[in-house]
Amino acid sequence: MREAGLYRLWRPKALGGLEVDPKTGFRVIEELGRIDSAASWNLQVSIAHDLFGPWFPDDAAREIFGGDAIVVGGQQPARRAVPVAGGYLLSGGTPFVSGAHQATAYLGYANIVEDGDLCRNADGAPETLLVACSAKDATIVDNWNVFGMRGTGSHDVDVHDAFVPANWAVPWEPLRKPGSAYDGPLYRLTVWPAIAALTPPALGIARAAIDEAIALITKKTPAFGAKKLEDNGVVQSQLARAEARLGAGRAFFYQTFEEAYAQAVAGQPIDTKIKGRLQLAITHAMLEATAAVDIVHEIVGASGIREEFRFAQHFRDVHVITQHGFINAAKLQPVGQIMLGLAPDWPFFAF
């Protein structure tokens, strides 16, 4: 993957990247998800973090994201950043750092702490930084013991008084002026392709599950049965239903991002209404992909629990994705708030 340049899909050309459009990035992630869910997940996490590069000054962006860098991270809880000469001392642990073992740097949030007290903005909120930390200054905690997506290595990552230069720590606030390498339309969508990238692995998993189910159904005769599964009317209709749910959710996902990207290319603002539609497409496609996998799990029978098939893995892995805080079913609520003209309570709509 590194040799093929996949980690540079959404990196600016000025920093040695390919700077492809969102749809191309999603298609690569999705196809990789069909082949290997964990590899797909770790790829999307890394290229998604490239989209935080616009917040950093040019010199820092080159140092953090340039060349063959692989940047990953976790958002919560925020670490502590203690100001010192030339930068900050960074401390704290972050869970769910997918691809931790491949990383060259870790990205995340940190609250500024002076004399043991949190520094606060005028509105009373903690002063929060977006901080990059070299992987050599961090420790991976081997604790990724989970139900599914076991191959992602999404361990905790701890740092203790790691020095971070000042230009590697920037205020975490809505983007005002991106770095000079980030003037292309991809970056006008700010963090939204990064959030959306969480969904294509689920689409790939569902595609694999349906294709593998078809291969099984055409050959399998159930125990105590007189005919093949392919001749069972319930199996036939449920298989068609799985295909429809995946295809419809996928189409809405890609169509919505094509429309948003066209807005970005035209230089038009990506307002809250558009962001709400993006969030809806992201979450809906993931939930429909999961529903398709659930249907497959039902119709393949006992083959769904046997290790010589991948059905059990597909089921576990896609259900792990449903728990991600950025795309889970709870994110439909702020979409409904936007539709009703209310202020959404999901903070990423501000970015």
Secondary structure as a PSIPRED ss2 file (coil, helix, strand):
# PSIPRED VFORMAT (PSIPRED V4.0)

   1 M C   1.000  0.000  0.000
   2 R C   1.000  0.000  0.000
   3 E C   1.000  0.000  0.000
   4 A C   1.000  0.000  0.000
   5 G C   1.000  0.000  0.000
   6 L H   0.000  1.000  0.000
   7 Y H   0.000  1.000  0.000
   8 R H   0.000  1.000  0.000
   9 L C   1.000  0.000  0.000
  10 W C   1.000  0.000  0.000
  11 R C   1.000  0.000  0.000
  12 P C   1.000  0.000  0.000
  13 K H   0.000  1.000  0.000
  14 A H   0.000  1.000  0.000
  15 L H   0.000  1.000  0.000
  16 G C   1.000  0.000  0.000
  17 G C   1.000  0.000  0.000
  18 L C   1.000  0.000  0.000
  19 E C   1.000  0.000  0.000
  20 V C   1.000  0.000  0.000
  21 D C   1.000  0.000  0.000
  22 P H   0.000  1.000  0.000
  23 K H   0.000  1.000  0.000
  24 T H   0.000  1.000  0.000
  25 G H   0.000  1.000  0.000
  26 F H   0.000  1.000  0.000
  27 R H   0.000  1.000  0.000
  28 V H   0.000  1.000  0.000
  29 I H   0.000  1.000  0.000
  30 E H   0.000  1.000  0.000
  31 E H   0.000  1.000  0.000
  32 L H   0.000  1.000  0.000
  33 G H   0.000  1.000  0.000
  34 R H   0.000  1.000  0.000
  35 I H   0.000  1.000  0.000
  36 D C   1.000  0.000  0.000
  37 S H   0.000  1.000  0.000
  38 A H   0.000  1.000  0.000
  39 A H   0.000  1.000  0.000
  40 S H   0.000  1.000  0.000
  41 W H   0.000  1.000  0.000
  42 N H   0.000  1.000  0.000
  43 L H   0.000  1.000  0.000
  44 Q H   0.000  1.000  0.000
  45 V H   0.000  1.000  0.000
  46 S H   0.000  1.000  0.000
  47 I H   0.000  1.000  0.000
  48 A H   0.000  1.000  0.000
  49 H H   0.000  1.000  0.000
  50 D H   0.000  1.000  0.000
  51 L C   1.000  0.000  0.000
  52 F C   1.000  0.000  0.000
  53 G H   0.000  1.000  0.000
  54 P H   0.000  1.000  0.000
  55 W H   0.000  1.000  0.000
  56 F C   1.000  0.000  0.000
  57 P C   1.000  0.000  0.000
  58 D H   0.000  1.000  0.000
  59 D H   0.000  1.000  0.000
  60 A H   0.000  1.000  0.000
  61 A H   0.000  1.000  0.000
  62 R H   0.000  1.000  0.000
  63 E H   0.000  1.000  0.000
  64 I H   0.000  1.000  0.000
  65 F H   0.000  1.000  0.000
  66 G C   1.000  0.000  0.000
  67 G C   1.000  0.000  0.000
  68 D C   1.000  0.000  0.000
  69 A C   1.000  0.000  0.000
  70 I C   1.000  0.000  0.000
  71 V E   0.000  0.000  1.000
  72 V E   0.000  0.000  1.000
  73 G E   0.000  0.000  1.000
  74 G C   1.000  0.000  0.000
  75 Q C   1.000  0.000  0.000
  76 Q C   1.000  0.000  0.000
  77 P C   1.000  0.000  0.000
  78 A C   1.000  0.000  0.000
  79 R E   0.000  0.000  1.000
  80 R E   0.000  0.000  1.000
  81 A E   0.000  0.000  1.000
  82 V E   0.000  0.000  1.000
  83 P E   0.000  0.000  1.000
  84 V E   0.000  0.000  1.000
  85 A C   1.000  0.000  0.000
  86 G C   1.000  0.000  0.000
  87 G E   0.000  0.000  1.000
  88 Y E   0.000  0.000  1.000
  89 L E   0.000  0.000  1.000
  90 L E   0.000  0.000  1.000
  91 S E   0.000  0.000  1.000
  92 G E   0.000  0.000  1.000
  93 G E   0.000  0.000  1.000
  94 T E   0.000  0.000  1.000
  95 P E   0.000  0.000  1.000
  96 F E   0.000  0.000  1.000
  97 V E   0.000  0.000  1.000
  98 S C   1.000  0.000  0.000
  99 G C   1.000  0.000  0.000
 100 A H   0.000  1.000  0.000
 101 H H   0.000  1.000  0.000
 102 Q H   0.000  1.000  0.000
 103 A C   1.000  0.000  0.000
 104 T C   1.000  0.000  0.000
 105 A E   0.000  0.000  1.000
 106 Y E   0.000  0.000  1.000
 107 L E   0.000  0.000  1.000
 108 G E   0.000  0.000  1.000
 109 Y E   0.000  0.000  1.000
 110 A E   0.000  0.000  1.000
 111 N E   0.000  0.000  1.000
 112 I E   0.000  0.000  1.000
 113 V E   0.000  0.000  1.000
 114 E E   0.000  0.000  1.000
 115 D C   1.000  0.000  0.000
 116 G C   1.000  0.000  0.000
 117 D E   0.000  0.000  1.000
 118 L E   0.000  0.000  1.000
 119 C C   1.000  0.000  0.000
 120 R E   0.000  0.000  1.000
 121 N C   1.000  0.000  0.000
 122 A C   1.000  0.000  0.000
 123 D C   1.000  0.000  0.000
 124 G C   1.000  0.000  0.000
 125 A C   1.000  0.000  0.000
 126 P E   0.000  0.000  1.000
 127 E C   1.000  0.000  0.000
 128 T E   0.000  0.000  1.000
 129 L E   0.000  0.000  1.000
 130 L E   0.000  0.000  1.000
 131 V E   0.000  0.000  1.000
 132 A E   0.000  0.000  1.000
 133 C E   0.000  0.000  1.000
 134 S E   0.000  0.000  1.000
 135 A H   0.000  1.000  0.000
 136 K H   0.000  1.000  0.000
 137 D H   0.000  1.000  0.000
 138 A C   1.000  0.000  0.000
 139 T E   0.000  0.000  1.000
 140 I E   0.000  0.000  1.000
 141 V E   0.000  0.000  1.000
 142 D C   1.000  0.000  0.000
 143 N C   1.000  0.000  0.000
 144 W C   1.000  0.000  0.000
 145 N C   1.000  0.000  0.000
 146 V C   1.000  0.000  0.000
 147 F C   1.000  0.000  0.000
 148 G C   1.000  0.000  0.000
 149 M C   1.000  0.000  0.000
 150 R H   0.000  1.000  0.000
 151 G H   0.000  1.000  0.000
 152 T H   0.000  1.000  0.000
 153 G C   1.000  0.000  0.000
 154 S C   1.000  0.000  0.000
 155 H E   0.000  0.000  1.000
 156 D E   0.000  0.000  1.000
 157 V E   0.000  0.000  1.000
 158 D E   0.000  0.000  1.000
 159 V E   0.000  0.000  1.000
 160 H E   0.000  0.000  1.000
 161 D E   0.000  0.000  1.000
 162 A E   0.000  0.000  1.000
 163 F E   0.000  0.000  1.000
 164 V E   0.000  0.000  1.000
 165 P E   0.000  0.000  1.000
 166 A H   0.000  1.000  0.000
 167 N H   0.000  1.000  0.000
 168 W H   0.000  1.000  0.000
 169 A E   0.000  0.000  1.000
 170 V E   0.000  0.000  1.000
 171 P E   0.000  0.000  1.000
 172 W C   1.000  0.000  0.000
 173 E C   1.000  0.000  0.000
 174 P C   1.000  0.000  0.000
 175 L C   1.000  0.000  0.000
 176 R C   1.000  0.000  0.000
 177 K C   1.000  0.000  0.000
 178 P C   1.000  0.000  0.000
 179 G C   1.000  0.000  0.000
 180 S C   1.000  0.000  0.000
 181 A C   1.000  0.000  0.000
 182 Y C   1.000  0.000  0.000
 183 D C   1.000  0.000  0.000
 184 G C   1.000  0.000  0.000
 185 P H   0.000  1.000  0.000
 186 L H   0.000  1.000  0.000
 187 Y H   0.000  1.000  0.000
 188 R H   0.000  1.000  0.000
 189 L C   1.000  0.000  0.000
 190 T C   1.000  0.000  0.000
 191 V C   1.000  0.000  0.000
 192 W H   0.000  1.000  0.000
 193 P H   0.000  1.000  0.000
 194 A H   0.000  1.000  0.000
 195 I H   0.000  1.000  0.000
 196 A H   0.000  1.000  0.000
 197 A C   1.000  0.000  0.000
 198 L C   1.000  0.000  0.000
 199 T C   1.000  0.000  0.000
 200 P H   0.000  1.000  0.000
 201 P H   0.000  1.000  0.000
 202 A H   0.000  1.000  0.000
 203 L H   0.000  1.000  0.000
 204 G H   0.000  1.000  0.000
 205 I H   0.000  1.000  0.000
 206 A H   0.000  1.000  0.000
 207 R H   0.000  1.000  0.000
 208 A H   0.000  1.000  0.000
 209 A H   0.000  1.000  0.000
 210 I H   0.000  1.000  0.000
 211 D H   0.000  1.000  0.000
 212 E H   0.000  1.000  0.000
 213 A H   0.000  1.000  0.000
 214 I H   0.000  1.000  0.000
 215 A H   0.000  1.000  0.000
 216 L H   0.000  1.000  0.000
 217 I H   0.000  1.000  0.000
 218 T C   1.000  0.000  0.000
 219 K C   1.000  0.000  0.000
 220 K C   1.000  0.000  0.000
 221 T C   1.000  0.000  0.000
 222 P C   1.000  0.000  0.000
 223 A C   1.000  0.000  0.000
 224 F C   1.000  0.000  0.000
 225 G C   1.000  0.000  0.000
 226 A C   1.000  0.000  0.000
 227 K C   1.000  0.000  0.000
 228 K C   1.000  0.000  0.000
 229 L H   0.000  1.000  0.000
 230 E H   0.000  1.000  0.000
 231 D H   0.000  1.000  0.000
 232 N C   1.000  0.000  0.000
 233 G H   0.000  1.000  0.000
 234 V H   0.000  1.000  0.000
 235 V H   0.000  1.000  0.000
 236 Q H   0.000  1.000  0.000
 237 S H   0.000  1.000  0.000
 238 Q H   0.000  1.000  0.000
 239 L H   0.000  1.000  0.000
 240 A H   0.000  1.000  0.000
 241 R H   0.000  1.000  0.000
 242 A H   0.000  1.000  0.000
 243 E H   0.000  1.000  0.000
 244 A H   0.000  1.000  0.000
 245 R H   0.000  1.000  0.000
 246 L H   0.000  1.000  0.000
 247 G H   0.000  1.000  0.000
 248 A H   0.000  1.000  0.000
 249 G H   0.000  1.000  0.000
 250 R H   0.000  1.000  0.000
 251 A H   0.000  1.000  0.000
 252 F H   0.000  1.000  0.000
 253 F H   0.000  1.000  0.000
 254 Y H   0.000  1.000  0.000
 255 Q H   0.000  1.000  0.000
 256 T H   0.000  1.000  0.000
 257 F H   0.000  1.000  0.000
 258 E H   0.000  1.000  0.000
 259 E H   0.000  1.000  0.000
 260 A H   0.000  1.000  0.000
 261 Y H   0.000  1.000  0.000
 262 A H   0.000  1.000  0.000
 263 Q H   0.000  1.000  0.000
 264 A H   0.000  1.000  0.000
 265 V H   0.000  1.000  0.000
 266 A C   1.000  0.000  0.000
 267 G C   1.000  0.000  0.000
 268 Q C   1.000  0.000  0.000
 269 P C   1.000  0.000  0.000
 270 I C   1.000  0.000  0.000
 271 D C   1.000  0.000  0.000
 272 T H   0.000  1.000  0.000
 273 K H   0.000  1.000  0.000
 274 I H   0.000  1.000  0.000
 275 K H   0.000  1.000  0.000
 276 G H   0.000  1.000  0.000
 277 R H   0.000  1.000  0.000
 278 L H   0.000  1.000  0.000
 279 Q H   0.000  1.000  0.000
 280 L H   0.000  1.000  0.000
 281 A H   0.000  1.000  0.000
 282 I H   0.000  1.000  0.000
 283 T H   0.000  1.000  0.000
 284 H H   0.000  1.000  0.000
 285 A H   0.000  1.000  0.000
 286 M H   0.000  1.000  0.000
 287 L H   0.000  1.000  0.000
 288 E H   0.000  1.000  0.000
 289 A H   0.000  1.000  0.000
 290 T H   0.000  1.000  0.000
 291 A H   0.000  1.000  0.000
 292 A H   0.000  1.000  0.000
 293 V H   0.000  1.000  0.000
 294 D H   0.000  1.000  0.000
 295 I H   0.000  1.000  0.000
 296 V H   0.000  1.000  0.000
 297 H H   0.000  1.000  0.000
 298 E H   0.000  1.000  0.000
 299 I H   0.000  1.000  0.000
 300 V C   1.000  0.000  0.000
 301 G H   0.000  1.000  0.000
 302 A H   0.000  1.000  0.000
 303 S H   0.000  1.000  0.000
 304 G H   0.000  1.000  0.000
 305 I H   0.000  1.000  0.000
 306 R C   1.000  0.000  0.000
 307 E C   1.000  0.000  0.000
 308 E C   1.000  0.000  0.000
 309 F C   1.000  0.000  0.000
 310 R C   1.000  0.000  0.000
 311 F H   0.000  1.000  0.000
 312 A H   0.000  1.000  0.000
 313 Q H   0.000  1.000  0.000
 314 H H   0.000  1.000  0.000
 315 F H   0.000  1.000  0.000
 316 R H   0.000  1.000  0.000
 317 D H   0.000  1.000  0.000
 318 V H   0.000  1.000  0.000
 319 H H   0.000  1.000  0.000
 320 V H   0.000  1.000  0.000
 321 I H   0.000  1.000  0.000
 322 T C   1.000  0.000  0.000
 323 Q C   1.000  0.000  0.000
 324 H C   1.000  0.000  0.000
 325 G C   1.000  0.000  0.000
 326 F C   1.000  0.000  0.000
 327 I C   1.000  0.000  0.000
 328 N C   1.000  0.000  0.000
 329 A H   0.000  1.000  0.000
 330 A H   0.000  1.000  0.000
 331 K H   0.000  1.000  0.000
 332 L H   0.000  1.000  0.000
 333 Q H   0.000  1.000  0.000
 334 P H   0.000  1.000  0.000
 335 V H   0.000  1.000  0.000
 336 G H   0.000  1.000  0.000
 337 Q H   0.000  1.000  0.000
 338 I H   0.000  1.000  0.000
 339 M H   0.000  1.000  0.000
 340 L C   1.000  0.000  0.000
 341 G C   1.000  0.000  0.000
 342 L C   1.000  0.000  0.000
 343 A C   1.000  0.000  0.000
 344 P C   1.000  0.000  0.000
 345 D C   1.000  0.000  0.000
 346 W C   1.000  0.000  0.000
 347 P H   0.000  1.000  0.000
 348 F H   0.000  1.000  0.000
 349 F H   0.000  1.000  0.000
 350 A H   0.000  1.000  0.000
 351 F C   1.000  0.000  0.000
